[in-house]
Amino acid sequence: MKVLVTGAAGFIGYSMSEKLLNSGHEVVGIDNINDYYDVHLKEARLEKLTAHKDFSFIELDLENGAELSRILKQTGIKKVIHLAAQAGVRYSLENPQAYINSNINGFLNVLEACRRHKIDHLIYASSSSVYGANRQLPFSVHDNVDHPLSLYAATKKANELMAHTYSSLYGLPTTGLRFFTVYGPWGRPDMALFKFTKSILEEEPIEIYNNGNMLRDFTYIDDITESIFRLLHKPAESNPKWDGMQPDPGTSYAPYKVYNIGNNNPVNLMEFIHAIEEATGKTAIKQFLPLQAGDVPETYADVEDLYRDINFRPSTEIRTGIRKFIEWYTDYYELRNLSCDKQNEVKLSEKS
């Protein structure tokens, strides 16, 4: 099977591509390699993927809808995993236009290309951020999510609405995945685990928001990719029991479905930090700050629909996942520093 993965140089996109390749599938990856965070990290992920004979890469911005459509036509791909997006709650306060360009305009182009080329199944990334001001826990896909707290969250909710429109109008099977705080090897530098680990190892202060009174449903990357892999073979279908008088936001009369993918076990932020301290053997220098605009104090995923439909629920224990991340982190930066040292030696020898 050949699959298109957007955002292939990103954290989840890279990990999903590797999962597919290791399972014997062909992957066409696209990414615009933007500089939202360290481009070297994206290039390193791509270097690992291109070592696979069944991986091909095309550098492309999803705002180029015509080229995206051409790729689907040329490759004959029938399954698309759309993971490209402008991520980050706080950055959406600084650069809102980037979220409209990527998450709205880019997603529209994905939907249009999938419609034109009669894709069998579109899986796309949503976010737990869509729950916004919702305080009913655990968060359920069957609850309304009409009160986002950031533009990032609003664009992800908009993606779900756009997907439903295309499922309804054109019969395009779409599956939206609300990810809950994904972490693990090859993660994003703007995420808490990456930032905390870097600061703790360098003996710099870490910023702890809401004075540490935060609960997060941290979800290990392997649990994310296993969920997507199983769902890829289960296209969304119409819910025959759907009632327009009492609509269910998680399903539809159209081939449309939304799932939570979370660990179903919220962890206190201070416990999370303590696990990093244990794994690094260092004590964090803590700087306590108030809750930031756009943040929610607690996330907690109801994953019963996911378990019912694919017989799988994320379950990686937080200390296990953090240990694996820190092992990767130290190995990656040790190798990168060695590479930089060699490059400097070459430059010095050339000058002499």
GIWO-V823515 format. One record per helix or strand of 2 or more residues. SS is the DSSP state (hx for helix, st for strand). FROM is the first residue (numbers start at 1). LEN is the number of residues. If there is no record, write none. Layout:
ss=SS from=FROM len=LEN
ss=SS from=FROM len=LEN
This chain:
ss=st from=2 len=5
ss=hx from=11 len=12
ss=st from=26 len=6
ss=hx from=39 len=12
ss=st from=55 len=5
ss=hx from=65 len=11
ss=st from=79 len=4
ss=hx from=91 len=4
ss=hx from=96 len=21
ss=st from=121 len=7
ss=hx from=128 len=4
ss=hx from=151 len=20
ss=st from=174 len=6
ss=st from=182 len=2
ss=hx from=192 len=10
ss=st from=205 len=4
ss=hx from=209 len=4
ss=st from=215 len=2
ss=st from=219 len=2
ss=hx from=221 len=12
ss=hx from=244 len=3
ss=st from=256 len=6
ss=st from=267 len=2
ss=hx from=269 len=12
ss=st from=285 len=4
ss=hx from=304 len=7
ss=hx from=318 len=34
